[in-house]
Amino acid sequence: MNLTDPKVLEMVNIIIASDRLNKSQILQIVNLAEISSNLKELKENMKWEYLKSKY
């Protein structure tokens, strides 16, 4: 996804606000947004990253 697109940026901001992400999680979601092709894929990547960082 293109983070310079206002719609994508708004979606990412909504996720950040609703999930109350900390600084490191915000950086992680920004990196994931760049490699994700849509919102569904971004959320799936977030789940994988959470599981990977947890264990």
Secondary structure, 3 states (H helix, E strand, C coil): CCCCCHHHHHHHHHHHHHHCCCHHHHHHHHHHHHHCCCHHHHHHHHHHHHHHHHC
